Every structure is written in C-alpha cells, then in structure tokens.
Amino acid sequence: MARRVFSKSSNPFLKEEALVRRNFEGGFSSINADRMTVSGAVNKTLVLAGIMLLTAVFGYANPSPLFIWGGAIGGLVVVLITSFKPTLSPVLAPVYAALEGLFVGGISAIYASMFNGIVLQAVTLTFAVLFMMLFVYKSGMIRVTDKFRRGVVMATGAIAVVYLLNLVLSMFGINMPYLHEGGMIGIGISLVIVGVAALNLLLDFDAFETGERMGAPAYMEWFMGMGLLITLVWLYIEILRLIAMFSRD
C-alpha cells in the first residue's frame, strides 16, 4: 500500500514566468502602489517555508493517504487559482504552503519507513542544489535569456504531461515503464528530471530580480515566493525518488 501511494503521487508544479512576463510586457502602471523587492520576496519565501515546515512535521508524524492526496490535490487547486488571480497571493500562498507541507511530510514518512536516513539526505541535497544554482545564477555562469527560458519551460511542460499521463494510466493499473523505477534507464530519467527542476530555480531567481526591476506590485512577493517553493518541493520529491532508486539498486 505504501509503495502504491508514493509511486502514484506527483507534486503539483506550475511556473509563474509566463504570467509574470505577460504582466511585465504591459507594465505595472499604478504609481502609488507598493512595489515588490527581492528582499521582500525572499522574506515571504521564508515565511512560506516556515509554514510548510510546521505542517510537514505534522504530516510526517501522522502519515495518511488523506493528508498526502489532500495536500497534493488541494495544493494544485490553490496554484491554479493563484496563477489566474495573483492578487490573491497574500492569502493563497500560505494556504498552499500549509497544504503542501502535509503532502511533503506524508511522502517523507513513507520513504523514511523503507530507507533509513533518506529524508535527511534528500533535504541536504535539495539545499545543496538550491545554493549551487544561486551561485551559478549570481556568477553569470548561466544567463536566463529568452531562449533559455523557453527551453526550460518546454522541458518542464513535457515532464508535466508525462506525470499526468502516468497518473491517468495508474488508475487503470498501468505503470509507465522506467518512470521512477530502478535500473540505469530509470535512474537516468530521474537525473534528467532533477536537472530540469534545478534549472527552474534559475527562472525563479530571475523572476525575483525582474519583478523588482519592473516595479511589480508588492503582492507579487508572495506570488514569487510561492513559485520558488513549488520548485523546491518538486526538486525535493525527485531527489527522494532518486536516492530511493540508488538504495534499492
């Protein structure tokens, strides 16, 4: 049962770049409105991470399919609503963080019950990737150009389609071959997904700076923070799966 729960689960992730760029192209014309800043967006991200940590601890201590699926589906619904109504971000972003914490905590508990020390390893690697990509972005080793952004968004969309197809097939008892399975091919696919998730961090960092530069309204700090949290959750879950593959093999 435990294996079925986490093998079928998929963390919701939607990127904010398309909406942000659409708003930036039109410009933010409200002169007197409060503006977002990078430091403000970072602070909001930390608040969201704190909320998620609290509910993740609860979900970890009380693993339940209700929390896992409720958190995943509820989080996805909140993300969809926020994507169309970013003005609601100050309210919906904390709700998303709380729901996603239940999902992350429950999934982590399942993996921890089968692989000793896997959660600590996954958390450590997730933060390592986060800071490595921040260094790469700040150093200019990889520049977020329009071509780069399109490539990452297309790759992310392709992975999302594969996840959705796998979820639909799993309802009929069919599992997509090699996806989140062991063996060289499965590990290779997982490594590619982790790589794409890591590249999405560069888009998030760029969105923070672009928002400040273009004078985005203050509520976008919550929106940007939520986008970064979505990427981090996706990255963490994929790293969990990858470590589990290596542990089985």
Secondary structure in CASP SS format (residue, H / E / C, confidence):
PFRMAT SS
TARGET T0000
AUTHOR 0000-0000-0000
METHOD secondary structure of the structure
MODEL  1
M C 1.00
A H 1.00
R H 1.00
R H 1.00
V H 1.00
F H 1.00
S H 1.00
K H 1.00
S C 1.00
S C 1.00
N C 1.00
P C 1.00
F C 1.00
L C 1.00
K C 1.00
E C 1.00
E H 1.00
A H 1.00
L H 1.00
V H 1.00
R H 1.00
R H 1.00
N H 1.00
F H 1.00
E H 1.00
G H 1.00
G C 1.00
F C 1.00
S C 1.00
S C 1.00
I C 1.00
N C 1.00
A C 1.00
D C 1.00
R E 1.00
M C 1.00
T C 1.00
V H 1.00
S H 1.00
G H 1.00
A H 1.00
V H 1.00
N H 1.00
K H 1.00
T H 1.00
L H 1.00
V H 1.00
L H 1.00
A H 1.00
G H 1.00
I H 1.00
M H 1.00
L H 1.00
L H 1.00
T H 1.00
A H 1.00
V H 1.00
F H 1.00
G H 1.00
Y H 1.00
A H 1.00
N C 1.00
P C 1.00
S C 1.00
P H 1.00
L H 1.00
F H 1.00
I H 1.00
W H 1.00
G H 1.00
G H 1.00
A H 1.00
I H 1.00
G H 1.00
G H 1.00
L H 1.00
V H 1.00
V H 1.00
V H 1.00
L H 1.00
I H 1.00
T H 1.00
S H 1.00
F H 1.00
K C 1.00
P H 1.00
T H 1.00
L H 1.00
S H 1.00
P H 1.00
V H 1.00
L H 1.00
A H 1.00
P H 1.00
V H 1.00
Y H 1.00
A H 1.00
A H 1.00
L H 1.00
E H 1.00
G H 1.00
L H 1.00
F H 1.00
V H 1.00
G H 1.00
G H 1.00
I H 1.00
S H 1.00
A H 1.00
I H 1.00
Y H 1.00
A H 1.00
S H 1.00
M H 1.00
F C 1.00
N C 1.00
G C 1.00
I H 1.00
V H 1.00
L H 1.00
Q H 1.00
A H 1.00
V H 1.00
T H 1.00
L H 1.00
T H 1.00
F H 1.00
A H 1.00
V H 1.00
L H 1.00
F H 1.00
M H 1.00
M H 1.00
L H 1.00
F H 1.00
V H 1.00
Y H 1.00
K H 1.00
S H 1.00
G C 1.00
M C 1.00
I C 1.00
R C 1.00
V C 1.00
T C 1.00
D H 1.00
K H 1.00
F H 1.00
R H 1.00
R H 1.00
G H 1.00
V H 1.00
V H 1.00
M H 1.00
A H 1.00
T H 1.00
G H 1.00
A H 1.00
I H 1.00
A H 1.00
V H 1.00
V H 1.00
Y H 1.00
L H 1.00
L H 1.00
N H 1.00
L H 1.00
V H 1.00
L H 1.00
S H 1.00
M C 1.00
F C 1.00
G C 1.00
I C 1.00
N C 1.00
M C 1.00
P C 1.00
Y C 1.00
L C 1.00
H C 1.00
E C 1.00
G C 1.00
G H 1.00
M H 1.00
I H 1.00
G H 1.00
I H 1.00
G H 1.00
I H 1.00
S H 1.00
L H 1.00
V H 1.00
I H 1.00
V H 1.00
G H 1.00
V H 1.00
A H 1.00
A H 1.00
L H 1.00
N H 1.00
L H 1.00
L H 1.00
L H 1.00
D H 1.00
F H 1.00
D H 1.00
A H 1.00
F H 1.00
E H 1.00
T H 1.00
G H 1.00
E H 1.00
R H 1.00
M C 1.00
G C 1.00
A C 1.00
P E 1.00
A C 1.00
Y C 1.00
M H 1.00
E H 1.00
W H 1.00
F H 1.00
M H 1.00
G H 1.00
M H 1.00
G H 1.00
L H 1.00
L H 1.00
I H 1.00
T H 1.00
L H 1.00
V H 1.00
W H 1.00
L H 1.00
Y H 1.00
I H 1.00
E H 1.00
I H 1.00
L H 1.00
R H 1.00
L H 1.00
I H 1.00
A H 1.00
M H 1.00
F H 1.00
S H 1.00
R H 1.00
D C 1.00
END
